Every structure is written in structure tokens, then in C-alpha cells.
Amino acid sequence: MRRVATMTSKGQITIPVEVRKRLGLGKGDRVEFTLEEGVAVLRPLPPEPDPFGAYAGALGTLADEAAVTAWLRDLRDDDG
């Protein structure tokens, strides 16, 4: 597959839709560019882990404000 894109004055390009579809790329996805024997290669990168994902829904399991405060202290390793 050969597709052409034009670079803007800021060095930006739009990845052609056919290439995005074949690579499964969507909004917010990250890619890397490498040079291999003088040829630029574009590869999709895996998503970065969500640093807050481990805490999703945690507050819903806590009974009251005191439980939330205790949970936060535990996260911070705070004794007082």
C-alpha cells in the first residue's frame, strides 16, 4: 500500500484513512517513527496504562466520610 501525505509548515502530517484503518489507529492513539536503513517506519504504540484505573469505583464501596478519610490516609501512608 502506498499513500502520500503533505507535511505542514509545522512538520505535521495527516495519516491517510486507509493507513489508519489498517493499523487500527483512532483519536488519541500514539505512534512511533523509526528509521530503518534510511526508511521511515510508523508503528502504533500500545496504550499507556491509566494511572487512576486501579482506583475506579473505589469510593462507591466506602460507607461514609470517615471510611474515605481512612482510605486516603492509607494511600498516603499517613498515620495522623
C-alpha positions in Angstrom: 0.0 0.0 0.0 1.4 3.4 -0.9 -0.3 6.6 0.3 1.1 10.2 0.2 0.7 12.9 2.8 1.9 16.5 2.7 3.7 18.0 5.6 2.6 21.4 7.0 4.9 24.2 7.9 4.8 22.9 11.5 6.0 19.5 10.5 2.6 17.9 10.9 1.1 15.2 8.6 -2.3 13.6 8.4 -2.1 9.8 8.3 -4.2 8.7 5.4 -7.5 7.0 6.4 -6.6 3.7 4.7 -3.4 3.5 6.7 -5.2 4.4 10.0 -7.8 1.7 9.3 -5.1 -1.0 8.5 -3.2 -0.1 11.7 -6.4 0.2 13.8 -5.5 3.8 14.8 -8.0 6.2 16.3 -8.2 9.5 18.0 -5.6 9.8 20.8 -3.6 6.8 19.7 0.2 7.1 19.9 2.6 6.1 17.1 6.4 5.9 16.9 8.6 6.7 14.0 11.8 4.9 13.5 14.4 5.0 10.7 15.4 1.6 9.4 18.0 1.6 6.7 17.1 5.1 5.6 13.3 4.4 5.5 10.9 6.0 8.0 8.6 3.4 9.6 5.5 4.2 11.5 4.2 1.8 14.2 1.3 2.0 16.6 2.2 2.0 20.3 0.2 0.2 23.0 -2.0 2.5 25.1 -0.4 3.9 28.2 -1.8 2.5 31.4 -4.4 4.6 33.2 -2.7 5.7 36.4 -6.1 6.1 38.0 -7.7 2.9 36.7 -6.8 1.0 39.9 -9.0 3.4 41.9 -12.0 3.5 39.6 -15.2 2.8 41.6 -13.3 2.6 45.0 -15.2 5.4 46.6 -18.5 3.7 45.9 -17.5 0.9 48.3 -16.8 3.1 51.2 -19.6 3.6 53.7 -19.1 7.2 54.9 -16.7 10.2 55.1 -14.6 8.5 57.8 -14.0 5.5 55.6 -13.0 7.7 52.8 -10.6 9.6 55.0 -9.1 6.4 56.3 -8.7 5.1 52.7 -6.9 8.3 51.7 -4.6 8.1 54.7 -3.8 4.5 53.8 -3.0 5.6 50.2 -0.7 8.3 51.6 0.9 6.1 54.3 -0.3 8.8 56.7 -0.7 7.9 60.3 -2.4 11.0 61.5 
